[in-house]
Amino acid sequence: MAWYRNHYHCGDCGTDWEDEWSCCCDDECPECGSRHWSPLASEDLTEVIAERKSIFAVLRSPAHASDRPRYTQIAEFSSRELAAKLIVDGELT
Ligand SMILES: [Zn+2]
């Protein structure tokens, strides 16, 4: 598993909402209760960049995340570019 922010749209009442979860699962409309809406789009938040002072840390949501991301830091960089490169490449070099 991983961590995602899912974007939904209800075809019954037109509500848009988003939710963060450990999978791209269907959700229930928060306005009218209509069910089984699949996400229109999902952002992968399994790996994110956290900026602290001049340090850019890469955080990863571990495989056992289920109800919250449980991020752990996997690396630190001096620039956002280097941190982003790790996420794109998917491995430490
Ligand atoms: Zn609705």
PDB file of the backbone (N, CA, C, O) and the ligand in Angstrom, with CONECT records:
HET     ZN  A 101       1
ATOM      1  N   MET A   1       0.835  -1.195   0.000  1.00  0.00           N
ATOM      2  CA  MET A   1       0.000   0.000   0.000  1.00  0.00           C
ATOM      3  C   MET A   1       0.871   1.247   0.000  1.00  0.00           C
ATOM      4  O   MET A   1       2.101   1.199  -0.025  1.00  0.00           O
ATOM      5  N   ALA A   2       0.218   2.271   0.027  1.00  0.00           N
ATOM      6  CA  ALA A   2       0.904   3.548  -0.134  1.00  0.00           C
ATOM      7  C   ALA A   2      -0.026   4.634   0.388  1.00  0.00           C
ATOM      8  O   ALA A   2      -0.880   4.369   1.234  1.00  0.00           O
ATOM      9  N   TRP A   3       0.132   5.815  -0.096  1.00  0.00           N
ATOM     10  CA  TRP A   3      -0.739   6.895   0.376  1.00  0.00           C
ATOM     11  C   TRP A   3      -1.154   7.762  -0.790  1.00  0.00           C
ATOM     12  O   TRP A   3      -0.316   8.181  -1.589  1.00  0.00           O
ATOM     13  N   TYR A   4      -2.461   8.037  -0.895  1.00  0.00           N
ATOM     14  CA  TYR A   4      -3.001   8.780  -2.026  1.00  0.00           C
ATOM     15  C   TYR A   4      -3.961   9.866  -1.562  1.00  0.00           C
ATOM     16  O   TYR A   4      -4.615   9.735  -0.527  1.00  0.00           O
ATOM     17  N   ARG A   5      -4.038  10.947  -2.350  1.00  0.00           N
ATOM     18  CA  ARG A   5      -5.130  11.898  -2.209  1.00  0.00           C
ATOM     19  C   ARG A   5      -6.028  11.696  -3.417  1.00  0.00           C
ATOM     20  O   ARG A   5      -5.625  11.933  -4.555  1.00  0.00           O
ATOM     21  N   ASN A   6      -7.243  11.257  -3.153  1.00  0.00           N
ATOM     22  CA  ASN A   6      -8.186  10.945  -4.221  1.00  0.00           C
ATOM     23  C   ASN A   6      -9.171  12.095  -4.421  1.00  0.00           C
ATOM     24  O   ASN A   6      -9.657  12.692  -3.460  1.00  0.00           O
ATOM     25  N   HIS A   7      -9.451  12.388  -5.685  1.00  0.00           N
ATOM     26  CA  HIS A   7     -10.421  13.436  -6.030  1.00  0.00           C
ATOM     27  C   HIS A   7     -11.682  12.773  -6.582  1.00  0.00           C
ATOM     28  O   HIS A   7     -11.617  11.915  -7.463  1.00  0.00           O
ATOM     29  N   TYR A   8     -12.845  13.196  -6.037  1.00  0.00           N
ATOM     30  CA  TYR A   8     -14.115  12.583  -6.419  1.00  0.00           C
ATOM     31  C   TYR A   8     -15.088  13.632  -6.931  1.00  0.00           C
ATOM     32  O   TYR A   8     -14.970  14.819  -6.626  1.00  0.00           O
ATOM     33  N   HIS A   9     -16.050  13.169  -7.713  1.00  0.00           N
ATOM     34  CA  HIS A   9     -17.159  14.011  -8.150  1.00  0.00           C
ATOM     35  C   HIS A   9     -18.439  13.179  -8.078  1.00  0.00           C
ATOM     36  O   HIS A   9     -18.504  12.067  -8.601  1.00  0.00           O
ATOM     37  N   CYS A  10     -19.461  13.744  -7.416  1.00  0.00           N
ATOM     38  CA  CYS A  10     -20.740  13.052  -7.307  1.00  0.00           C
ATOM     39  C   CYS A  10     -21.619  13.428  -8.501  1.00  0.00           C
ATOM     40  O   CYS A  10     -21.923  14.603  -8.703  1.00  0.00           O
ATOM     41  N   GLY A  11     -22.028  12.432  -9.291  1.00  0.00           N
ATOM     42  CA  GLY A  11     -22.884  12.672 -10.445  1.00  0.00           C
ATOM     43  C   GLY A  11     -24.325  12.935 -10.065  1.00  0.00           C
ATOM     44  O   GLY A  11     -25.109  13.386 -10.900  1.00  0.00           O
ATOM     45  N   ASP A  12     -24.691  12.664  -8.824  1.00  0.00           N
ATOM     46  CA  ASP A  12     -26.072  12.878  -8.383  1.00  0.00           C
ATOM     47  C   ASP A  12     -26.320  14.322  -7.967  1.00  0.00           C
ATOM     48  O   ASP A  12     -27.333  14.902  -8.358  1.00  0.00           O
ATOM     49  N   CYS A  13     -25.416  14.921  -7.181  1.00  0.00           N
ATOM     50  CA  CYS A  13     -25.647  16.280  -6.680  1.00  0.00           C
ATOM     51  C   CYS A  13     -24.561  17.257  -7.124  1.00  0.00           C
ATOM     52  O   CYS A  13     -24.664  18.454  -6.860  1.00  0.00           O
ATOM     53  N   GLY A  14     -23.527  16.762  -7.792  1.00  0.00           N
ATOM     54  CA  GLY A  14     -22.506  17.659  -8.339  1.00  0.00           C
ATOM     55  C   GLY A  14     -21.410  18.064  -7.370  1.00  0.00           C
ATOM     56  O   GLY A  14     -20.583  18.916  -7.696  1.00  0.00           O
ATOM     57  N   THR A  15     -21.388  17.466  -6.183  1.00  0.00           N
ATOM     58  CA  THR A  15     -20.365  17.818  -5.201  1.00  0.00           C
ATOM     59  C   THR A  15     -18.996  17.274  -5.616  1.00  0.00           C
ATOM     60  O   THR A  15     -18.874  16.142  -6.084  1.00  0.00           O
ATOM     61  N   ASP A  16     -17.971  18.110  -5.431  1.00  0.00           N
ATOM     62  CA  ASP A  16     -16.594  17.647  -5.580  1.00  0.00           C
ATOM     63  C   ASP A  16     -15.974  17.550  -4.201  1.00  0.00           C
ATOM     64  O   ASP A  16     -16.180  18.428  -3.362  1.00  0.00           O
ATOM     65  N   TRP A  17     -15.218  16.494  -3.960  1.00  0.00           N
ATOM     66  CA  TRP A  17     -14.502  16.392  -2.683  1.00  0.00           C
ATOM     67  C   TRP A  17     -13.231  15.593  -2.892  1.00  0.00           C
ATOM     68  O   TRP A  17     -13.010  14.970  -3.931  1.00  0.00           O
ATOM     69  N   GLU A  18     -12.406  15.640  -1.856  1.00  0.00           N
ATOM     70  CA  GLU A  18     -11.187  14.844  -1.919  1.00  0.00           C
ATOM     71  C   GLU A  18     -10.956  14.176  -0.581  1.00  0.00           C
ATOM     72  O   GLU A  18     -11.436  14.641   0.453  1.00  0.00           O
ATOM     73  N   ASP A  19     -10.228  13.100  -0.612  1.00  0.00           N
ATOM     74  CA  ASP A  19      -9.980  12.335   0.594  1.00  0.00           C
ATOM     75  C   ASP A  19      -8.610  11.692   0.465  1.00  0.00           C
ATOM     76  O   ASP A  19      -8.163  11.345  -0.628  1.00  0.00           O
ATOM     77  N   GLU A  20      -7.954  11.543   1.612  1.00  0.00           N
ATOM     78  CA  GLU A  20      -6.652  10.881   1.594  1.00  0.00           C
ATOM     79  C   GLU A  20      -6.796   9.493   2.173  1.00  0.00           C
ATOM     80  O   GLU A  20      -7.409   9.319   3.227  1.00  0.00           O
ATOM     81  N   TRP A  21      -6.239   8.504   1.499  1.00  0.00           N
ATOM     82  CA  TRP A  21      -6.376   7.131   1.947  1.00  0.00           C
ATOM     83  C   TRP A  21      -5.218   6.305   1.407  1.00  0.00           C
ATOM     84  O   TRP A  21      -4.417   6.769   0.597  1.00  0.00           O
ATOM     85  N   SER A  22      -5.158   5.084   1.876  1.00  0.00           N
ATOM     86  CA  SER A  22      -4.024   4.241   1.527  1.00  0.00           C
ATOM     87  C   SER A  22      -4.245   3.482   0.224  1.00  0.00           C
ATOM     88  O   SER A  22      -3.397   2.684  -0.176  1.00  0.00           O
ATOM     89  N   CYS A  23      -5.373   3.720  -0.443  1.00  0.00           N
ATOM     90  CA  CYS A  23      -5.586   3.087  -1.739  1.00  0.00           C
ATOM     91  C   CYS A  23      -6.515   3.983  -2.555  1.00  0.00           C
ATOM     92  O   CYS A  23      -7.037   4.969  -2.034  1.00  0.00           O
ATOM     93  N   CYS A  24      -6.721   3.657  -3.802  1.00  0.00           N
ATOM     94  CA  CYS A  24      -7.605   4.436  -4.666  1.00  0.00           C
ATOM     95  C   CYS A  24      -9.002   3.833  -4.592  1.00  0.00           C
ATOM     96  O   CYS A  24      -9.514   3.335  -5.595  1.00  0.00           O
ATOM     97  N   CYS A  25      -9.621   3.871  -3.420  1.00  0.00           N
ATOM     98  CA  CYS A  25     -10.881   3.176  -3.241  1.00  0.00           C
ATOM     99  C   CYS A  25     -12.074   4.079  -3.560  1.00  0.00           C
ATOM    100  O   CYS A  25     -11.932   5.300  -3.625  1.00  0.00           O
ATOM    101  N   ASP A  26     -13.230   3.485  -3.754  1.00  0.00           N
ATOM    102  CA  ASP A  26     -14.466   4.230  -3.953  1.00  0.00           C
ATOM    103  C   ASP A  26     -14.849   4.933  -2.652  1.00  0.00           C
ATOM    104  O   ASP A  26     -14.460   4.510  -1.563  1.00  0.00           O
ATOM    105  N   ASP A  27     -15.621   6.017  -2.786  1.00  0.00           N
ATOM    106  CA  ASP A  27     -16.003   6.777  -1.604  1.00  0.00           C
ATOM    107  C   ASP A  27     -17.484   7.156  -1.697  1.00  0.00           C
ATOM    108  O   ASP A  27     -18.137   6.977  -2.725  1.00  0.00           O
ATOM    109  N   GLU A  28     -17.979   7.685  -0.580  1.00  0.00           N
ATOM    110  CA  GLU A  28     -19.387   8.063  -0.453  1.00  0.00           C
ATOM    111  C   GLU A  28     -19.478   9.578  -0.498  1.00  0.00           C
ATOM    112  O   GLU A  28     -18.650  10.260   0.105  1.00  0.00           O
ATOM    113  N   CYS A  29     -20.465  10.117  -1.200  1.00  0.00           N
ATOM    114  CA  CYS A  29     -20.629  11.570  -1.301  1.00  0.00           C
ATOM    115  C   CYS A  29     -20.923  12.162   0.080  1.00  0.00           C
ATOM    116  O   CYS A  29     -21.847  11.712   0.758  1.00  0.00           O
ATOM    117  N   PRO A  30     -20.139  13.178   0.507  1.00  0.00           N
ATOM    118  CA  PRO A  30     -20.355  13.769   1.839  1.00  0.00           C
ATOM    119  C   PRO A  30     -21.618  14.617   1.904  1.00  0.00           C
ATOM    120  O   PRO A  30     -22.078  14.934   3.001  1.00  0.00           O
ATOM    121  N   GLU A  31     -22.194  14.993   0.766  1.00  0.00           N
ATOM    122  CA  GLU A  31     -23.389  15.841   0.747  1.00  0.00           C
ATOM    123  C   GLU A  31     -24.672  15.027   0.718  1.00  0.00           C
ATOM    124  O   GLU A  31     -25.559  15.243   1.544  1.00  0.00           O
ATOM    125  N   CYS A  32     -24.783  14.102  -0.213  1.00  0.00           N
ATOM    126  CA  CYS A  32     -26.051  13.401  -0.395  1.00  0.00           C
ATOM    127  C   CYS A  32     -25.981  11.916  -0.026  1.00  0.00           C
ATOM    128  O   CYS A  32     -26.999  11.224  -0.019  1.00  0.00           O
ATOM    129  N   GLY A  33     -24.763  11.429   0.283  1.00  0.00           N
ATOM    130  CA  GLY A  33     -24.640  10.043   0.716  1.00  0.00           C
ATOM    131  C   GLY A  33     -24.644   9.035  -0.412  1.00  0.00           C
ATOM    132  O   GLY A  33     -24.612   7.830  -0.160  1.00  0.00           O
ATOM    133  N   SER A  34     -24.683   9.502  -1.661  1.00  0.00           N
ATOM    134  CA  SER A  34     -24.615   8.609  -2.809  1.00  0.00           C
ATOM    135  C   SER A  34     -23.288   7.843  -2.770  1.00  0.00           C
ATOM    136  O   SER A  34     -22.246   8.414  -2.451  1.00  0.00           O
ATOM    137  N   ARG A  35     -23.335   6.566  -3.090  1.00  0.00           N
ATOM    138  CA  ARG A  35     -22.168   5.723  -2.832  1.00  0.00           C
ATOM    139  C   ARG A  35     -21.506   5.220  -4.107  1.00  0.00           C
ATOM    140  O   ARG A  35     -22.018   5.365  -5.218  1.00  0.00           O
ATOM    141  N   HIS A  36     -20.346   4.623  -3.885  1.00  0.00           N
ATOM    142  CA  HIS A  36     -19.589   3.917  -4.917  1.00  0.00           C
ATOM    143  C   HIS A  36     -19.073   4.817  -6.029  1.00  0.00           C
ATOM    144  O   HIS A  36     -19.085   4.437  -7.200  1.00  0.00           O
ATOM    145  N   TRP A  37     -18.615   6.025  -5.659  1.00  0.00           N
ATOM    146  CA  TRP A  37     -17.968   6.892  -6.635  1.00  0.00           C
ATOM    147  C   TRP A  37     -16.485   6.557  -6.680  1.00  0.00           C
ATOM    148  O   TRP A  37     -15.807   6.519  -5.653  1.00  0.00           O
ATOM    149  N   SER A  38     -16.001   6.315  -7.886  1.00  0.00           N
ATOM    150  CA  SER A  38     -14.581   6.045  -8.057  1.00  0.00           C
ATOM    151  C   SER A  38     -13.831   7.362  -8.185  1.00  0.00           C
ATOM    152  O   SER A  38     -14.384   8.338  -8.693  1.00  0.00           O
ATOM    153  N   PRO A  39     -12.577   7.408  -7.732  1.00  0.00           N
ATOM    154  CA  PRO A  39     -11.816   8.658  -7.865  1.00  0.00           C
ATOM    155  C   PRO A  39     -11.617   9.045  -9.330  1.00  0.00           C
ATOM    156  O   PRO A  39     -11.314   8.204 -10.176  1.00  0.00           O
ATOM    157  N   LEU A  40     -11.798  10.362  -9.611  1.00  0.00           N
ATOM    158  CA  LEU A  40     -11.510  10.881 -10.947  1.00  0.00           C
ATOM    159  C   LEU A  40     -10.013  10.941 -11.171  1.00  0.00           C
ATOM    160  O   LEU A  40      -9.515  10.719 -12.274  1.00  0.00           O
ATOM    161  N   ALA A  41      -9.305  11.251 -10.080  1.00  0.00           N
ATOM    162  CA  ALA A  41      -7.860  11.380 -10.156  1.00  0.00           C
ATOM    163  C   ALA A  41      -7.293  11.054  -8.787  1.00  0.00           C
ATOM    164  O   ALA A  41      -7.954  11.247  -7.766  1.00  0.00           O
ATOM    165  N   SER A  42      -6.084  10.567  -8.772  1.00  0.00           N
ATOM    166  CA  SER A  42      -5.405  10.252  -7.522  1.00  0.00           C
ATOM    167  C   SER A  42      -3.994  10.804  -7.581  1.00  0.00           C
ATOM    168  O   SER A  42      -3.252  10.581  -8.537  1.00  0.00           O
ATOM    169  N   GLU A  43      -3.642  11.540  -6.517  1.00  0.00           N
ATOM    170  CA  GLU A  43      -2.261  11.995  -6.404  1.00  0.00           C
ATOM    171  C   GLU A  43      -1.521  11.013  -5.523  1.00  0.00           C
ATOM    172  O   GLU A  43      -1.994  10.656  -4.445  1.00  0.00           O
ATOM    173  N   ASP A  44      -0.386  10.585  -5.971  1.00  0.00           N
ATOM    174  CA  ASP A  44       0.427   9.664  -5.184  1.00  0.00           C
ATOM    175  C   ASP A  44       1.215  10.460  -4.152  1.00  0.00           C
ATOM    176  O   ASP A  44       2.147  11.190  -4.489  1.00  0.00           O
ATOM    177  N   LEU A  45       0.825  10.307  -2.893  1.00  0.00           N
ATOM    178  CA  LEU A  45       1.525  10.997  -1.797  1.00  0.00           C
ATOM    179  C   LEU A  45       2.376  10.023  -0.993  1.00  0.00           C
ATOM    180  O   LEU A  45       2.699  10.284   0.165  1.00  0.00           O
ATOM    181  N   THR A  46       2.737   8.903  -1.606  1.00  0.00           N
ATOM    182  CA  THR A  46       3.558   7.921  -0.906  1.00  0.00           C
ATOM    183  C   THR A  46       4.893   8.523  -0.509  1.00  0.00           C
ATOM    184  O   THR A  46       5.403   8.274   0.583  1.00  0.00           O
ATOM    185  N   GLU A  47       5.450   9.317  -1.411  1.00  0.00           N
ATOM    186  CA  GLU A  47       6.699  10.015  -1.105  1.00  0.00           C
ATOM    187  C   GLU A  47       6.471  11.509  -1.253  1.00  0.00           C
ATOM    188  O   GLU A  47       5.990  11.973  -2.286  1.00  0.00           O
ATOM    189  N   VAL A  48       6.817  12.255  -0.220  1.00  0.00           N
ATOM    190  CA  VAL A  48       6.622  13.700  -0.243  1.00  0.00           C
ATOM    191  C   VAL A  48       7.898  14.383   0.233  1.00  0.00           C
ATOM    192  O   VAL A  48       8.755  13.760   0.859  1.00  0.00           O
ATOM    193  N   ILE A  49       8.010  15.676  -0.073  1.00  0.00           N
ATOM    194  CA  ILE A  49       9.153  16.471   0.350  1.00  0.00           C
ATOM    195  C   ILE A  49       8.701  17.388   1.477  1.00  0.00           C
ATOM    196  O   ILE A  49       7.717  18.116   1.343  1.00  0.00           O
ATOM    197  N   ALA A  50       9.431  17.346   2.592  1.00  0.00           N
ATOM    198  CA  ALA A  50       9.149  18.227   3.720  1.00  0.00           C
ATOM    199  C   ALA A  50      10.316  19.204   3.863  1.00  0.00           C
ATOM    200  O   ALA A  50      11.472  18.791   3.954  1.00  0.00           O
ATOM    201  N   GLU A  51      10.004  20.499   3.882  1.00  0.00           N
ATOM    202  CA  GLU A  51      11.054  21.506   3.980  1.00  0.00           C
ATOM    203  C   GLU A  51      11.204  21.944   5.425  1.00  0.00           C
ATOM    204  O   GLU A  51      10.233  22.361   6.057  1.00  0.00           O
ATOM    205  N   ARG A  52      12.414  21.851   5.946  1.00  0.00           N
ATOM    206  CA  ARG A  52      12.698  22.323   7.308  1.00  0.00           C
ATOM    207  C   ARG A  52      13.937  23.197   7.256  1.00  0.00           C
ATOM    208  O   ARG A  52      15.036  22.717   6.976  1.00  0.00           O
ATOM    209  N   LYS A  53      13.753  24.492   7.527  1.00  0.00           N
ATOM    210  CA  LYS A  53      14.869  25.437   7.422  1.00  0.00           C
ATOM    211  C   LYS A  53      15.486  25.281   6.045  1.00  0.00           C
ATOM    212  O   LYS A  53      14.789  25.500   5.054  1.00  0.00           O
ATOM    213  N   SER A  54      16.741  24.917   5.929  1.00  0.00           N
ATOM    214  CA  SER A  54      17.338  24.792   4.594  1.00  0.00           C
ATOM    215  C   SER A  54      17.492  23.340   4.172  1.00  0.00           C
ATOM    216  O   SER A  54      18.209  23.040   3.218  1.00  0.00           O
ATOM    217  N   ILE A  55      16.816  22.433   4.887  1.00  0.00           N
ATOM    218  CA  ILE A  55      16.930  21.007   4.588  1.00  0.00           C
ATOM    219  C   ILE A  55      15.631  20.526   3.936  1.00  0.00           C
ATOM    220  O   ILE A  55      14.534  20.873   4.373  1.00  0.00           O
ATOM    221  N   PHE A  56      15.777  19.731   2.896  1.00  0.00           N
ATOM    222  CA  PHE A  56      14.616  19.142   2.216  1.00  0.00           C
ATOM    223  C   PHE A  56      14.638  17.642   2.484  1.00  0.00           C
ATOM    224  O   PHE A  56      15.490  16.920   1.966  1.00  0.00           O
ATOM    225  N   ALA A  57      13.702  17.186   3.290  1.00  0.00           N
ATOM    226  CA  ALA A  57      13.645  15.779   3.660  1.00  0.00           C
ATOM    227  C   ALA A  57      12.643  15.052   2.777  1.00  0.00           C
ATOM    228  O   ALA A  57      11.572  15.579   2.475  1.00  0.00           O
ATOM    229  N   VAL A  58      12.998  13.834   2.363  1.00  0.00           N
ATOM    230  CA  VAL A  58      12.066  12.992   1.625  1.00  0.00           C
ATOM    231  C   VAL A  58      11.424  12.029   2.618  1.00  0.00           C
ATOM    232  O   VAL A  58      12.115  11.278   3.308  1.00  0.00           O
ATOM    233  N   LEU A  59      10.101  12.060   2.680  1.00  0.00           N
ATOM    234  CA  LEU A  59       9.342  11.193   3.582  1.00  0.00           C
ATOM    235  C   LEU A  59       8.620  10.141   2.761  1.00  0.00           C
ATOM    236  O   LEU A  59       8.106  10.423   1.678  1.00  0.00           O
ATOM    237  N   ARG A  60       8.588   8.929   3.287  1.00  0.00           N
ATOM    238  CA  ARG A  60       7.918   7.841   2.573  1.00  0.00           C
ATOM    239  C   ARG A  60       6.892   7.189   3.486  1.00  0.00           C
ATOM    240  O   ARG A  60       7.152   6.938   4.663  1.00  0.00           O
ATOM    241  N   SER A  61       5.712   6.919   2.916  1.00  0.00           N
ATOM    242  CA  SER A  61       4.675   6.197   3.638  1.00  0.00           C
ATOM    243  C   SER A  61       4.938   4.701   3.482  1.00  0.00           C
ATOM    244  O   SER A  61       4.954   4.196   2.359  1.00  0.00           O
ATOM    245  N   PRO A  62       5.143   3.988   4.579  1.00  0.00           N
ATOM    246  CA  PRO A  62       5.514   2.573   4.471  1.00  0.00           C
ATOM    247  C   PRO A  62       4.351   1.691   4.028  1.00  0.00           C
ATOM    248  O   PRO A  62       3.196   2.115   4.005  1.00  0.00           O
ATOM    249  N   ALA A  63       4.688   0.468   3.681  1.00  0.00           N
ATOM    250  CA  ALA A  63       3.691  -0.460   3.128  1.00  0.00           C
ATOM    251  C   ALA A  63       2.572  -0.766   4.119  1.00  0.00           C
ATOM    252  O   ALA A  63       1.467  -1.116   3.706  1.00  0.00           O
ATOM    253  N   HIS A  64       2.840  -0.642   5.427  1.00  0.00           N
ATOM    254  CA  HIS A  64       1.814  -0.992   6.410  1.00  0.00           C
ATOM    255  C   HIS A  64       0.896   0.179   6.745  1.00  0.00           C
ATOM    256  O   HIS A  64       0.042   0.053   7.622  1.00  0.00           O
ATOM    257  N   ALA A  65       1.053   1.316   6.064  1.00  0.00           N
ATOM    258  CA  ALA A  65       0.139   2.437   6.291  1.00  0.00           C
ATOM    259  C   ALA A  65      -1.274   2.014   5.906  1.00  0.00           C
ATOM    260  O   ALA A  65      -1.478   1.358   4.885  1.00  0.00           O
ATOM    261  N   SER A  66      -2.248   2.397   6.732  1.00  0.00           N
ATOM    262  CA  SER A  66      -3.615   2.047   6.375  1.00  0.00           C
ATOM    263  C   SER A  66      -4.567   3.188   6.673  1.00  0.00           C
ATOM    264  O   SER A  66      -5.298   3.616   5.780  1.00  0.00           O
ATOM    265  N   ASP A  67      -4.584   3.695   7.893  1.00  0.00           N
ATOM    266  CA  ASP A  67      -5.520   4.761   8.237  1.00  0.00           C
ATOM    267  C   ASP A  67      -4.844   6.120   8.278  1.00  0.00           C
ATOM    268  O   ASP A  67      -5.533   7.137   8.361  1.00  0.00           O
ATOM    269  N   ARG A  68      -3.527   6.175   8.224  1.00  0.00           N
ATOM    270  CA  ARG A  68      -2.791   7.437   8.133  1.00  0.00           C
ATOM    271  C   ARG A  68      -1.441   7.156   7.500  1.00  0.00           C
ATOM    272  O   ARG A  68      -1.008   6.004   7.450  1.00  0.00           O
ATOM    273  N   PRO A  69      -0.762   8.203   7.010  1.00  0.00           N
ATOM    274  CA  PRO A  69       0.433   7.933   6.188  1.00  0.00           C
ATOM    275  C   PRO A  69       1.598   7.298   6.948  1.00  0.00           C
ATOM    276  O   PRO A  69       2.356   6.525   6.362  1.00  0.00           O
ATOM    277  N   ARG A  70       1.761   7.607   8.252  1.00  0.00           N
ATOM    278  CA  ARG A  70       2.889   7.074   9.029  1.00  0.00           C
ATOM    279  C   ARG A  70       4.222   7.328   8.325  1.00  0.00           C
ATOM    280  O   ARG A  70       5.048   6.426   8.190  1.00  0.00           O
ATOM    281  N   TYR A  71       4.415   8.558   7.885  1.00  0.00           N
ATOM    282  CA  TYR A  71       5.627   8.881   7.138  1.00  0.00           C
ATOM    283  C   TYR A  71       6.894   8.639   7.958  1.00  0.00           C
ATOM    284  O   TYR A  71       6.945   8.927   9.154  1.00  0.00           O
ATOM    285  N   THR A  72       7.895   8.112   7.296  1.00  0.00           N
ATOM    286  CA  THR A  72       9.229   8.051   7.876  1.00  0.00           C
ATOM    287  C   THR A  72      10.192   8.739   6.919  1.00  0.00           C
ATOM    288  O   THR A  72      10.021   8.684   5.701  1.00  0.00           O
ATOM    289  N   GLN A  73      11.200   9.383   7.481  1.00  0.00           N
ATOM    290  CA  GLN A  73      12.164  10.081   6.646  1.00  0.00           C
ATOM    291  C   GLN A  73      13.149   9.090   6.051  1.00  0.00           C
ATOM    292  O   GLN A  73      13.706   8.257   6.766  1.00  0.00           O
ATOM    293  N   ILE A  74      13.363   9.177   4.751  1.00  0.00           N
ATOM    294  CA  ILE A  74      14.306   8.256   4.118  1.00  0.00           C
ATOM    295  C   ILE A  74      15.566   8.943   3.620  1.00  0.00           C
ATOM    296  O   ILE A  74      16.566   8.278   3.350  1.00  0.00           O
ATOM    297  N   ALA A  75      15.533  10.264   3.495  1.00  0.00           N
ATOM    298  CA  ALA A  75      16.732  10.961   3.017  1.00  0.00           C
ATOM    299  C   ALA A  75      16.591  12.460   3.279  1.00  0.00           C
ATOM    300  O   ALA A  75      15.487  12.970   3.471  1.00  0.00           O
ATOM    301  N   GLU A  76      17.736  13.155   3.282  1.00  0.00           N
ATOM    302  CA  GLU A  76      17.763  14.610   3.418  1.00  0.00           C
ATOM    303  C   GLU A  76      18.630  15.193   2.313  1.00  0.00           C
ATOM    304  O   GLU A  76      19.668  14.634   1.956  1.00  0.00           O
ATOM    305  N   PHE A  77      18.188  16.325   1.778  1.00  0.00           N
ATOM    306  CA  PHE A  77      18.953  16.976   0.711  1.00  0.00           C
ATOM    307  C   PHE A  77      19.051  18.467   0.999  1.00  0.00           C
ATOM    308  O   PHE A  77      18.301  19.016   1.806  1.00  0.00           O
ATOM    309  N   SER A  78      19.991  19.103   0.319  1.00  0.00           N
ATOM    310  CA  SER A  78      20.187  20.540   0.505  1.00  0.00           C
ATOM    311  C   SER A  78      19.342  21.360  -0.455  1.00  0.00           C
ATOM    312  O   SER A  78      19.266  22.582  -0.323  1.00  0.00           O
ATOM    313  N   SER A  79      18.701  20.699  -1.426  1.00  0.00           N
ATOM    314  CA  SER A  79      17.846  21.434  -2.352  1.00  0.00           C
ATOM    315  C   SER A  79      16.606  20.613  -2.682  1.00  0.00           C
ATOM    316  O   SER A  79      16.612  19.384  -2.607  1.00  0.00           O
ATOM    317  N   ARG A  80      15.525  21.339  -3.055  1.00  0.00           N
ATOM    318  CA  ARG A  80      14.287  20.671  -3.443  1.00  0.00           C
ATOM    319  C   ARG A  80      14.481  19.858  -4.726  1.00  0.00           C
ATOM    320  O   ARG A  80      13.852  18.813  -4.897  1.00  0.00           O
ATOM    321  N   GLU A  81      15.337  20.326  -5.616  1.00  0.00           N
ATOM    322  CA  GLU A  81      15.579  19.618  -6.873  1.00  0.00           C
ATOM    323  C   GLU A  81      16.130  18.218  -6.617  1.00  0.00           C
ATOM    324  O   GLU A  81      15.685  17.246  -7.227  1.00  0.00           O
ATOM    325  N   LEU A  82      17.099  18.126  -5.712  1.00  0.00           N
ATOM    326  CA  LEU A  82      17.705  16.822  -5.418  1.00  0.00           C
ATOM    327  C   LEU A  82      16.689  15.895  -4.753  1.00  0.00           C
ATOM    328  O   LEU A  82      16.643  14.700  -5.045  1.00  0.00           O
ATOM    329  N   ALA A  83      15.880  16.454  -3.860  1.00  0.00           N
ATOM    330  CA  ALA A  83      14.852  15.645  -3.192  1.00  0.00           C
ATOM    331  C   ALA A  83      13.832  15.133  -4.211  1.00  0.00           C
ATOM    332  O   ALA A  83      13.417  13.976  -4.155  1.00  0.00           O
ATOM    333  N   ALA A  84      13.435  16.001  -5.136  1.00  0.00           N
ATOM    334  CA  ALA A  84      12.465  15.603  -6.164  1.00  0.00           C
ATOM    335  C   ALA A  84      13.052  14.538  -7.077  1.00  0.00           C
ATOM    336  O   ALA A  84      12.338  13.649  -7.542  1.00  0.00           O
ATOM    337  N   LYS A  85      14.357  14.628  -7.335  1.00  0.00           N
ATOM    338  CA  LYS A  85      15.010  13.649  -8.201  1.00  0.00           C
ATOM    339  C   LYS A  85      14.942  12.241  -7.581  1.00  0.00           C
ATOM    340  O   LYS A  85      14.749  11.247  -8.281  1.00  0.00           O
ATOM    341  N   LEU A  86      15.103  12.187  -6.264  1.00  0.00           N
ATOM    342  CA  LEU A  86      15.014  10.876  -5.601  1.00  0.00           C
ATOM    343  C   LEU A  86      13.617  10.284  -5.793  1.00  0.00           C
ATOM    344  O   LEU A  86      13.481   9.091  -6.065  1.00  0.00           O
ATOM    345  N   ILE A  87      12.590  11.107  -5.655  1.00  0.00           N
ATOM    346  CA  ILE A  87      11.223  10.604  -5.789  1.00  0.00           C
ATOM    347  C   ILE A  87      10.977  10.134  -7.225  1.00  0.00           C
ATOM    348  O   ILE A  87      10.355   9.094  -7.438  1.00  0.00           O
ATOM    349  N   VAL A  88      11.460  10.892  -8.202  1.00  0.00           N
ATOM    350  CA  VAL A  88      11.269  10.515  -9.609  1.00  0.00           C
ATOM    351  C   VAL A  88      12.045   9.256  -9.933  1.00  0.00           C
ATOM    352  O   VAL A  88      11.527   8.348 -10.582  1.00  0.00           O
ATOM    353  N   ASP A  89      13.291   9.203  -9.480  1.00  0.00           N
ATOM    354  CA  ASP A  89      14.136   8.038  -9.774  1.00  0.00           C
ATOM    355  C   ASP A  89      13.699   6.822  -8.978  1.00  0.00           C
ATOM    356  O   ASP A  89      13.882   5.689  -9.423  1.00  0.00           O
ATOM    357  N   GLY A  90      13.118   7.051  -7.794  1.00  0.00           N
ATOM    358  CA  GLY A  90      12.618   5.953  -6.976  1.00  0.00           C
ATOM    359  C   GLY A  90      13.659   5.193  -6.194  1.00  0.00           C
ATOM    360  O   GLY A  90      13.355   4.161  -5.597  1.00  0.00           O
ATOM    361  N   GLU A  91      14.879   5.684  -6.186  1.00  0.00           N
ATOM    362  CA  GLU A  91      15.896   4.984  -5.404  1.00  0.00           C
ATOM    363  C   GLU A  91      17.008   5.937  -5.008  1.00  0.00           C
ATOM    364  O   GLU A  91      17.208   6.976  -5.637  1.00  0.00           O
ATOM    365  N   LEU A  92      17.712   5.578  -3.984  1.00  0.00           N
ATOM    366  CA  LEU A  92      18.851   6.378  -3.537  1.00  0.00           C
ATOM    367  C   LEU A  92      20.049   6.088  -4.435  1.00  0.00           C
ATOM    368  O   LEU A  92      20.357   4.934  -4.733  1.00  0.00           O
ATOM    369  N   THR A  93      20.710   7.146  -4.853  1.00  0.00           N
ATOM    370  CA  THR A  93      21.887   6.949  -5.707  1.00  0.00           C
ATOM    371  C   THR A  93      23.141   7.403  -4.982  1.00  0.00           C
ATOM    372  O   THR A  93      24.238   7.319  -5.534  1.00  0.00           O
TER     373      THR A  93
HETATM  374 ZN    ZN A 101     -23.816  13.740  -3.912  1.00  0.00          ZN2+
END
